[in-house]
Amino acid sequence: MIKVLIVGAGCQGAPCASILSRDKDISGIVLGDIDIDLVNKVKDKIGSKKITAVKLDAGRIEDIERAAKGVDVIINLVVPQFNTNVMKAALRSGTQYVDAALDYPAMAQLTKRGPLEMDSEFKKAGLTALIACGGTPGLSHVLAKYACDKFDQLDSIRIRCSGEITKKPKDIISAWDPGWSPKTALVDYAEEPIVFEDGEYKRYPPFSGREEYDFAPFGKVLLAHHLHEEAAMLPHFIGKGLKYVDFKYPVDIQAGNLIQLGFASDKAIDVKGVRISPWDVLGKLVRSPTNDFFTEEEVAKSPVDFNKSMVIKVKGMKSGNTMEYTLSYPYPLFATTEERLEMLRKFGTFNVYVALPAIVGAKLCVEGKASKGIIGPECLDPLEFLKEMSAMGCPVKLHEVLSKEASIA
């Protein structure tokens, strides 16, 4: 039986607690957040005796250590700026560690090709720190590795995310709402994206590399290079002669406008004699997704009138032949209203695409099925990972196409 500490009770921590509360392999859940009222509200909604609510400040390592006493694994679901603190607390507590996204210094560290901070400490302690094991990043890495395993030598990995393709047009007058941490979303757009090109890490301007990609049969979407973990991590952990990796995401014109106006900045400006950062103003006005967990029952009944698709294209050599393998899947892990309602019935939430892969990764770490040190999801056995997701009640439904170049002399 496994005991888990979840750091963060927000839009990902709450679904994680709900899923774990229904898992027969889980004996106890410590749910911690700086907002104890939120933690108690989540606990009351789930209604499980497995959950212990604690007030926890992720900015204080001693708080995390105190909450981690007696647990087997920490699942870190707060914003990435606290990753280092939570990782240090996991080391001091002698527990396995999982998070769902990288902070910017870690991505920069990968591009410099140096050893990852705390990697040797985790190895020495006989522990695993599984980084970026959510939905995307996370499951996307597992599926990229699943595809890469079909090749002897790799050339390129191209990942295309559709965003939300709706069946009916959206109102063009709407408030900006990324659907997850607004600050992380905006800064990700504002930062220079990483592209692994000609075997080297390169940075490009935000919103560059634009292309109209056809997510057939759902439609075309304007995409651009986007700062994401895949382009930093896959070359580092997979190898096999890989020369090119990129990640493209829908062009968000509203986000671009906000960035151009300076709202991604934390630097204080003078407004009628008051010093305030542009982000603090926007952060106060934009909708927070923290309370989405409490309205899922009502939302789940509405028709699914959108598609959210992820496409991973891998090109390389197999037995002397040049091949290209393409897989696509609905990244929320449901595509119909019926599938969404079934998830809600099984897990008490349908927002599983980040929390469930993190839980699967945590189980593999605790069971000793992961290498020691700091690793990515692409370091795990992809078939074992996907089978565990299926065993938990959430099989990943893939569309696969394999092609190869051939000539007749």
PyMOL commands that set and color helices and strands:
alter all, ss='L'
color gray80, all
select helices_A, chain A and resi 13-21+36-46+61-67+80-93+104-111+119-125+139-148+182-190+229-237+253-260+278-285+289-300+337-347+355-366+377-379+382-391
alter helices_A, ss='H'
color red, helices_A
select strands_A, chain A and resi 2-7+26-33+51-55+73-76+96-99+128-130+153-161+165-166+194-197+200-203+211-214+220-225+244-250+269-271+274-276+306-307+309-318+321-330+373-375+399-404
alter strands_A, ss='S'
color yellow, strands_A
deselect
rebuild
show_as cartoon
